[in-house]
Amino acid sequence: MASLRRALAVLLLATGCVPSPYERAAKTDTIDGYRAFLREYPQHDEVDAAESRLEELEFEEAKRLHTVIGYKRFLEAYPDAAQARTVKTLLEGLRFNAAQETNTVAGWRQFLQEHPDGAQRDEAKRLLTEAEGRELATTEDPRKLAEYLRAAPDDPRRQDVESRLDAQSFAQAKASGATKLFAYLKDHPAGAHREEARVLLLGLEVEGLLVSGLVDEAEARVKAHPLGPKLTAFPERLARARAESAAMARAEPLAQAAHVGHYLRGIEDLKRALMAPDALDRWQAAEELGQHVSVRVLDPLLEALRAARNPLIRQHAFDSLRSVLAALPKPVAEYEVTSRLDALRERATSAELYLTVAVLLDLSGQLAQASTEYQRAAESGAADPVILRRWVQIREERRQHFSSGVAARQLALWSLEVAQEAQVTPEGRVPLASARQLCAAAVNARFAADAIARARAVSTEFPEDLAEFELKASDAKRLAEARLADAELVLREQSPGVKTCADRGVRERLENAEKERTAALNAVATKLPQVGRLLLEVAKERDPSPQVRAAASAKLTALNGVP
């Protein structure tokens, strides 16, 4: 039977009764049929005929669908087709109708971009002009006004648009704060509201002085400034600041105990301590400066962050800057950061200045921009443990655990290198600075080891690599701690009363002060009713400790009878 079927097939082919592949495709006369033929028989004699017919069918299908996508697909497949001109006209008509339905500036601009030489170009331009007029008359978005001025620099309405842009930019800046106010002054060199912007910035500067307890300095600044008389609310604000200063200056022990300044060395004393011969004294001074919620500590801390050689001084300066900026009123903190950023960006050409810019951006919540500056700082100098620690923290916050481990490994390698290079001789000649650098190595090695352990506990990425990182961090920690112990033994032999890396004198004093302030604030309203509420309000607004601020807030809520 099989041989009979084969013989019959040969006979049919010989007599021409079996249709060719092209004839079969032509019989169905469909897009799919011709596509299948061209796919299966790319060398067939009838390929040209199939392609020609497929093009016709595709054109008919595009017209039937009558959509932008359909016409675009046809032009992409057949850019040189005889029907291409017709399709372009149909596509232009569809897009013109769509632009006409929305009738927006963006829609007409997009149409003209897609059909710059189209048959309906002139009408589209006319309608674009009308849409621009409507938008210009109603928009309150400074960005749209600025875009229009860039797109139409010779428009006769330019002066009116510039005036509206100026007014709206200032209104937005006035509502937003220092960053936008500084930007307004920069972007509108001939703006009509420049003086108003400067008055607002002066108000923020003066408020910073007042909340820092620099009442006389604030009053002198307003009196000396030509725009000072325009701060119409200043007399009332000054009276409030004087009342706060008087409350904190009362002689009663309870009033003193409720205020953080009672427990701290003065700012000038701490600034001098930042120049002390011993790096440990300097990093403890940087730590204590962070308890003074004052604009006057920002520059000394920034200078310590920029210039100190021992990483622990710079790390404590970073942490203190965070504490101070968090405790200052947000508008004041924004002003202090932005005013410094404007000056720094113009002269930032070194790793130290890039780091300063990065920290100011970071601590003001602009982490995306800060990351760029951290990277620039890292690429411009040697490995910086302050940057590496911050990278570990940022990546942990983002739940990028393996990346956090990588940064921690780099920090461990830095610590290991410091420990290996430290000179602790048998004769006992070890410089104080070397011992303090070994302290920084040991502290950072422990930080790195803990960070890698956290990453291993939660990360499923590259577990073998993290295990290797952990071993390296363990080696760094062990060697740094051993070298530190050797160095400090020599130091104690030479100077029995010398402080060691484990010294927590300042930290313990600050922790005890926090407890004492909390206890004092719980009692002050009852025992000193004349000033108790005011002291609680000051603590709630700007105590450096979040815990003390929370306790003061809770006490005020209880006094106000709010459930």
N, C-alpha and C positions, 0 to 999 in steps of 0.2 A: 504493500500500500504506500509506504514512504517513497519508494522508487517511482511509483506512478505519479505522486504529487510533484516530485522534482521534474519529471518529464513534462508535466502539464505547465509548470512555471516557465520552463525553457521555451516551450511552444508559444506561450502568450507573449513573452518578450520578443521572440522572433517575429511574431505577427504584428507587434506594436499595440497590443490590447491593454498593457499595463501602463498607467499614466506615469510621467516622470515626476521627480520631487517638486520641480517648479510648477508643473501642471496641478499637482495636488494642492500646493499653496495658493495658486491662482483660483482654484475652484472654491476654496473657503473664502478667499479674498478678505482676510482679517489681519489686523496688526500682529496678533500673536502668531498667526500662520506664517507670515513673511519673516518675522523675527526668528522663528524656529528653523525655517529653511536656510536663512543666512548664517545661523549659528552652526547648523549641521553640514552645510555644503558651501563653505566659503570660497571654493574654487570652481563652482558650477558655472557653466556658460551663461546662465540666465541671471547671474548675480545683479548686473546693472538694471535689468528690468524689474527685479524684485525690490531693489533699493528705491527705484523711482516710484513704484507703486506704494511702497511703505511710506515714503515721504508724503504722498498725496493723502493717504489714509490718516497719517499723524496730523496733517494740517486740518483735515475735516474733523478729527477728534478734538483738536484744540479749539476750533470754532464752536463745536457743539458744547464743550465745557465752558468756554468763554470766561476763563479766569486768568488772573495775572500769572499764577504758577504754571498753568497749562501753556500759555504763550511763551513764558520764559524757557520752559523745558524744550519747546519746539525750536526756539532760536539757539539754544545751547547745542541741540543735536544737529540742527541744519542751518548753520549761520549763513550759508551761501545759497540757500534754496530760492527758487523762483518766487515762492510765496512769502519770503522773509519780510519784504517791504510791507505787504498787506498785514502780516502779523505784527510788525512794529507799530503800524497805524492803529490796529485794534488794541494793542497793549497800551499805547499812549492814551487812547480813549478811555480805557478802564481806569487807568491811573488818574486821569484828569477828573473823571466822575468821582473817584474816591477822595481826591483832594478837595473837590467842590463840596462834598458832603460834610467833611470836617471843617473846611474853610479856615484853617489855621496857618499861621506863619510857617511853622515847622512843616506842615503838609505841602504847602506851595513851594517851599525851598527844596524839599525832597523831590517833588515833581520836576522842577527845573534842573535839578542836578542829574536826574535820570534821563531827561529829554531836553537837553540844552538847545537842540536845533529842531525840535518838534513843530508840527503844524500849529499847535495851540500855545506856543511859547509866549507870544505877545499877550494873549488873553490871560495866561497864567501870571505873567509879570504884573498886569493890571490888578488882578485879584490879590496877588501878594502884597502890593502896595496898600490896598484897602485893608487887608488883614493886619498889616503892620500898624496902620493908623489906629485900628480898633484896639489892638493889644497895647500899643503905647499909651493909649488914653486910659486904660483900665489896670494895667499890671502894677503890682506893688513889689515885684521881684527885681532887686538890683541887678541880678545876673542877667536877666533878659534884656534889661535896658543897656547894660554894658555890651552884650552880644550884638545888639542892634547897632550901637555906635561903631563897633568894629566892622560890622558888615556894611554899613552905609555911612562912611565918614563925611560924605558931601551932602547928606540930606539937609534940606532947608530947615527941618524941624530940630536940628541937632542941638541948638542952644536950649530949647525947651526940654528936650530929653535929658541933656546934661544936668539941668537944674533939678529935674525930678529924681534923677539917679543920685545926685548929691543929697537931696533931702531924704530919700528912702534909705540910702546907705547909712546916713547918720542916725536915722530912727532905729535901724537895726542894730547899729553899734551901741547906741544909748541903752537899748534893752538887753544887750548881751554882755557888756563888761569891757575890761581893759584890753583884751586881745583885739577885739573889733574896733575899739576906739583908736588904738595905735595904728591899726590897718587903715582906718578912715583917714587919719592924718597923712599916712604914706601914699594912699591911692588918690587922694583929692588935694593936691597941693594948693589949689585955689578955691577950695570948698567954702561955702557960705557958713558952715557950722564949725569951722576949725576952732574958734575961740570957745564955743560951748563944749567941744570935745576936750579941750585943754582944761577947762574948769572941772569937768567930771574927773579927769585924770588927777588933777590937783586934789580933789576931794578924796580920792582913793589913797593918794600918798599921805595926806594928812590923817586919814582914818587909821592908816598903818602906824603912824606915830602915836596916836591916841590909844589904840589897843595895846601898844607896847609900853604904855605908862609914861611916854615922853610928852607929857602934857604941855610943859613950858616950851619945848621945842616945836610942838605943833602950832601953838599960838604964835610963836615968833615967825614961823614959816608963812602962816596966813597973813600976818601983818606986813611982812616984807615983800610978798608976791603981788605983782600988779593985778592979778586976777583974784586975789584974796577976798575983796569985797563982794564978789559974786557968789561966794559960798554962803548963801543966806541962812542955811540951817546950822552953820558952824557954832554960833554962840550957844545954842541949846545943847549941841553935841559936846561942846567944851565943858559946859556946866556938869553934864553927866560924867564925863571923864574925871573931872576934879572930885566929884563925889566918890567915884570908885577909888581914886588914889587916896583920898582921905580915909575911906573905910579900911583899906589895906594898911594904912600907916598908923592905925590906932594902936595904943600901947598894950591893950589887954592881950594876954598870952593866947587866948582862944582866937582872937581875930588874926593874930600873927600866924598861928598854926593852920589857919584855913587857907593861907596863901602860899603858893609854891616858892615864891622868892625868899621866904623865911628860911628855907632849907638849902639854899644854893649860894655858892660863891658868886660875887658880882661879875657882870659881863666883862668889865675891864680886867679884873683879876684872871678870868678864864682866858681872855685873849692873850695876856702875858704868859699864861701857862702853856698856850699853844706853841710858844717859842722855847719851852724848857729844854735842857740838854737831854733829858731822859724821854725816849719815845713813849714809854708807858704813861708818864705824866701828861704827855700831849694827847694821847688817845683818850685818857680819862677826862681831860678838859673838853675835848670834842664831844664826848658822851654827855657831859654835864651841860654844855651849851645848849643841847637839844631840849633842855627843860625850861629854858627861857623863851617864852612865846613872845618874841620881839623881832621886829624887822632888822634890828641892829646886829643880830647874830648871823644873818644870812651870808653876808660877805666874808666874815672870818671863816665860816664853815666851808663856803665855796673855795676859798683860798687854800684851806687845809686839804680839801678833796683834790684840788688841782696840783698842789706843790709838794705835799708831804711824801717822803720816801717810804716810810713804813706803811704797809697796806692796812694795818689795824687802825691807824690814825684816819686814813681815808675812808675806811669802812664805817667807823663811828661817825665821821662827818656826814656821810651819806645817810645813815640811819637818823641822825639828829635833824638833818634837813627835812627828811620825811615827817618827823614828829612835829617840827615847828610849822611847816606849811599845812599840815593837817589840822593843827589847832588854831591857826589864824583864820579869821573870817574869809570865806571863799573869794569874795571880790578883792580883798586886800592881797591874799596869796596870789591870785591871778595877776594883779598889778605888779607885784614884786617880781614874779617870774618873768612876765612879758617884758618889763622894762630892762631886765638884765639880758634876756635873750636877744633883744634888738641890738644891744651893744656888742654882745659876744659873737653873733653870727657874722658881723662885718670883719672880725679879726681872728676868727677861728681857723688856725692853720697848723695846729699841733695836736698830738694825741691827747694832751692834757685838756686843751680847750674843747676839743670834740667831746671828750667825756663830760665836761662841765655842761655843755649844751644838751647832751643826752640826758643827764640827770635832771636838769630843769624841765625838759620835756616829759620825762618819765614821771616825775613827781607832780606834774600838773595834769596827768591823765592822758597825755598825747603819746601813747606807747608805740604806735606805728612809726611816727617820726623819730621817736627816741631810739628805736631798734636800728634805724639807718645810721644814726649818729654813733651808737655803741659800736656798730660794725666799722665805721670809719676810724674810730679811736683804736679799735683792736688791730686794724690793718696798718695803722700809722706808728705803732710802737711795739715794745716787747709785750709778752703775755701779762695781762693785768688781772690780778686775783679779784679786784673789785668788780670788774666787768664779768668775769667768769661766774662769780657768785650770783650776780644779778641775772645772768642767762639761765642758771640753774633754776632760780625762783620763777622767772617768767615762763619757762617751759613746763615746770611743774604746774603752774596755774592754768596753763593751756592743756594740761594732761598729755603733753608730748614727753612721755616718760623716758623713752630711749634717748631722745635728744638731750633731756636733762642729764642722763647718765654720761653722755659724751662730754658735755660741758664740765661735769663734776670730775671726770677723768683728767681733763686738761688742768683743772685746778689742782688735782692730786699730783700731777706731773710737775707743776710749778713748785709745790711744797717739797717734793722729793729733790728737785734740783737745788733749792735753797739749803735743804738739810745736807746734801752731799758736798756743797761748796763751803759750808761753814767751817771756820778754823777754830777748833778748840784744842789748844796745844797742851802737852803734858806739863809745860812750865806754868800753865795757868794764865797765859796772856790771852784773854778773850775780851774784845771790846764790848762795851755795854750795848752799842747799836747792833752788834751781831747777835747777842742774846735776844734782843727784842725782835729781830728779824726771824729768829728761830721760833719765837712765840707766835708770830704771824703764820709761819709755816705749819706749826702744830695745830693752831686753831683752824686753818683752812683745810688741812688734811682731814681733821675730824669732820668738818662740814661736808667735805667731798665724800668721805666714807658713808656718812649717814644718808646723803642724797642718793648715792648709788644703791644702797640697801633698800631705800624706798622704791627706787625704780625697779629693782629686781622683784620686789614684792607684788608689783601691780602690772609690770610690762610683760607682754608675750612676744615682743620683738627681739630677735637676736639674743637669746638667753646666754649663749656661749660667750658672746662679746661682753655682756654685762658681768658675767662671772669673772672674766679676765680683768675688767675694770675694777671690780671689787678687790681682787688680789693686789693690783697696783696701788689702789688707795690704802689698803692695809699696810703695804710696805712703806708707803710715804708716811703714814701716821706713826708707825712704829719707829722709823728712823728719826723723824722730826722730833718726836717726844723724847727719844733717847738723847739726841744731840742737845735738846733744850735742857734736859736734866743735868747733863754734863756741864753746860755753860753756866747754868744758874748755881750749880755747886761751887764753881770757881768764883762767881760773883759774890756769893755769900761768905766765902772764905776771905775775900778781899775786903768786903764791906758788909758786916753782919746784919745791918738794918736795911739792906737794899730790898726793894719790892720785887716780887717774882711775878711771872706770867699769870699765876693763879690769884693774884690780888684782886679782891672784889670790894675794896673799901668804898669806892664811889658808888658802885652798883647797889651795895647793901644800904648805903645812906639814902639813895634815891628810892629804893623799895620801902624802907621804913618811913620815909617822908610821905609816900603815897598812902600808907596805912594811917599815919597820923592826920593827914589832911582829910581823909574820908571821915575819920572819927570826929574831927573838929567841925566839919560841915554838917554832920548829923546833929550837932548840939548848938551850933552858933545861932540859929534862928530863935531858939528858946532863950538862950542865956544872954544874947546880945541883940534884942529885938530891933534896936535902932538901925543896925547895919547888917543884920544877919541875912536878910533877903538879898541885899545888894551883893554881899560876898558870895552867896550861892549863885546868883546870876553870873557874876564874873567867872566863877569856877566852871559853871555849865558851858559858858561861851568859849573859854580859852585856857582851861587847864591843860597841860601837856599830856596828862594821863587819860586815856579813854575811860578807864574805870572810875576815876574821880569825876569826870564830866557826867557819866551815867548816874553816879550816886547823887551829885548835886541836882541833876534833872529830876530824879525820883523824889528827892526831898522837896523840891519846889512844887512838884505835882501834888504831893501830899499836903503841903501848906495851902495850895489853891483849892483843895477839896475835890480834885478831879478824880473820878474812879479809875 
